[in-house]
């Protein structure tokens, strides 16, 4: 799987409190290790086709 961010993501991320940023980093780390982990509730936004 690929991961990409936009400038608007970083703008929004900068406004988050430290606990939320920490949770986001933890979720991203989990995703890099196992993108199908059941605790991650990601949805596909671009279906190949």
C-alpha positions in Angstrom: 0.0 0.0 0.0 1.1 3.6 -0.6 0.8 6.5 1.7 0.7 10.2 0.7 -0.2 13.4 2.4 -1.2 16.8 1.1 -0.3 20.2 2.4 -3.8 20.5 3.8 -3.3 17.4 5.8 -0.2 18.9 7.5 -2.1 22.1 8.1 -4.9 20.2 9.8 -2.4 18.0 11.7 -0.7 21.0 13.1 -3.9 22.1 14.8 -4.4 18.8 16.7 -3.6 18.5 20.4 -0.7 16.3 21.4 -2.8 13.3 22.5 -4.5 13.2 19.1 -1.2 13.5 17.2 0.2 10.7 19.3 -2.8 8.5 18.5 -2.4 9.3 14.8 1.3 8.4 14.8 0.5 5.2 16.6 -2.2 4.3 14.1 0.2 5.1 11.2 2.9 2.9 12.7 0.4 0.0 13.1 -0.7 0.5 9.5 2.9 0.3 8.2 3.3 -3.0 10.1 -0.1 -4.5 9.3 -2.4 -2.5 7.0 -5.2 -5.0 7.5 -5.2 -4.8 11.3 -8.8 -4.9 12.6 -8.4 -1.9 14.8 -7.7 0.2 11.7 -10.9 1.3 10.1 -9.5 2.7 6.9 -11.6 2.9 3.8 -10.3 2.8 0.2 -10.6 6.2 -1.4 -9.2 5.3 -4.8 -10.1 1.9 -6.3 -7.8 0.7 -9.1 -9.7 0.0 -12.2 
